[in-house]
Structure formats: C-alpha cells, structure tokens
Amino acid sequence: MKVYAETCPHYLLLDDSAYNQEFNEASKFVLSPPLRKITDKNALWKAIKINVIQTIGTDHCSFNLIGQKDLGKNDFTKIANGAGGVEHRLSLLYTYGVCKIKFR
C-alpha cells in the first residue's frame, strides 16, 4: 500500500524554543502536534529532500491573540489550538527551501 506524508511550514521553520517566551508570545505557537526540537525540524527537511514527505500543507487555523488565544492565560486547556499558514506558505518555502538549498 502506498503511503503519503505531509508536514506544515511551521514545523519546518520553528522549533520548541518558541515556547520559552511570555504567554502572549508563546501562545501564538500552541498547535497540534506541538513544535519539536531543532533536530526534528532538520529531519523533516531531509525527509522532503529524499521524497519521504511529499506534501506541505498548512492546517490553517488562525486565531486572534485577544479574545481567543488569551482565554488560556490562566488555564492552558482553553488556549485556542492552531496557527495561520496559508498566506505566506509559498514564499516561506521558496525562501527557506529553495534559496537556502534545503530542496536541492
């Protein structure tokens, strides 16, 4: 059976150090699955290069920081889970994938 794999730009460009900030900044990066280590990010780039990952989607799910993400300030379980990704996906992949030689 043929299997296809996908990742999203935020997993290629960000890592879990994004959570080492004040709540208003760190809450922007609450998504599922959560951001991982730099080594995981590098492994995703390699998997794209050798065609283990064939698709880069977005799972676009944008939320306002005020009125949605901030609902979890005192209760982590209430943070709106997700991030935007549609608008800048292609330019980010071109800049960090093609121009930085990740895809070559």
C-alpha positions as CSV (number, residue, x, y, z in Angstrom):
1,M,0.0,0.0,0.0
2,K,1.4,3.4,-0.9
3,V,1.6,5.9,1.9
4,Y,1.9,9.7,1.6
5,A,3.3,12.0,4.3
6,E,2.7,15.7,4.9
7,T,4.2,18.4,7.1
8,C,3.4,22.1,7.6
9,P,5.6,25.2,7.3
10,H,5.6,25.9,11.0
11,Y,7.2,22.5,11.7
12,L,9.9,23.3,9.1
13,L,10.7,26.8,10.3
14,L,10.0,26.9,14.0
15,D,11.1,24.8,17.0
16,D,10.1,24.4,20.6
17,S,12.2,27.3,21.7
18,A,9.2,29.4,20.7
19,Y,7.6,28.3,23.9
20,N,10.3,29.9,26.0
21,Q,8.6,33.3,26.0
22,E,6.0,35.3,27.9
23,F,2.4,33.9,27.5
24,N,1.3,36.5,24.9
25,E,4.2,35.4,22.5
26,A,4.3,31.7,23.4
27,S,0.5,31.2,23.0
28,K,0.9,32.0,19.3
29,F,2.6,28.7,18.8
30,V,0.1,26.4,20.6
31,L,-0.8,23.9,17.9
32,S,-1.1,20.1,17.5
33,P,1.2,18.4,17.4
34,P,3.4,20.9,19.3
35,L,6.6,22.3,17.9
36,R,9.6,19.9,18.3
37,K,13.3,20.2,18.7
38,I,15.7,21.6,16.0
39,T,16.9,18.1,15.2
40,D,13.3,17.1,14.3
41,K,12.9,20.2,12.1
42,N,16.1,19.3,10.3
43,A,14.9,15.7,9.9
44,L,11.7,17.0,8.2
45,W,13.8,19.0,5.7
46,K,15.8,15.9,4.9
47,A,12.6,13.8,4.5
48,I,11.3,16.3,2.0
49,K,14.6,16.2,0.1
50,I,14.6,12.4,-0.2
51,N,10.8,12.3,-1.0
52,V,9.7,10.6,2.2
53,I,7.4,13.7,2.7
54,Q,5.6,14.6,-0.5
55,T,3.2,17.3,0.6
56,I,3.5,20.6,2.5
57,G,0.1,21.8,3.7
58,T,-0.9,24.4,6.2
59,D,-3.6,23.1,8.6
60,H,-4.6,26.8,8.5
61,C,-6.4,27.7,11.7
62,S,-5.9,31.3,12.6
63,F,-7.0,32.7,15.9
64,N,-6.9,36.2,17.5
65,L,-4.5,36.7,20.3
66,I,-7.0,38.8,22.1
67,G,-10.3,37.1,22.7
68,Q,-9.2,33.6,21.7
69,K,-5.6,32.7,22.5
70,D,-5.7,34.7,25.7
71,L,-8.6,32.7,27.0
72,G,-5.9,30.2,28.2
73,K,-3.8,32.7,30.2
74,N,-4.9,31.1,33.5
75,D,-5.9,27.7,32.1
76,F,-3.7,26.2,29.4
77,T,-6.5,23.9,28.2
78,K,-8.5,26.9,27.0
79,I,-5.9,28.3,24.5
80,A,-7.3,28.2,21.0
81,N,-5.2,25.5,19.3
82,G,-3.8,26.3,15.8
83,A,-2.0,28.8,13.7
84,G,-2.4,30.5,10.4
85,G,-0.3,29.4,7.4
86,V,-2.0,29.9,4.0
87,E,-0.8,33.5,3.2
88,H,2.9,33.0,3.5
89,R,3.4,29.3,2.8
90,L,4.8,29.6,-0.7
91,S,7.2,32.5,-0.1
92,L,8.5,30.8,3.1
93,L,9.1,27.5,1.3
94,Y,10.8,29.3,-1.6
95,T,13.0,31.4,0.7
96,Y,13.9,28.7,3.2
97,G,13.6,25.6,1.0
98,V,14.8,26.6,-2.4
99,C,17.1,29.7,-1.7
100,K,18.7,28.1,1.3
101,I,19.3,24.9,-0.7
102,K,17.1,22.7,1.5
103,F,15.3,21.2,-1.5
104,R,18.4,20.7,-3.7
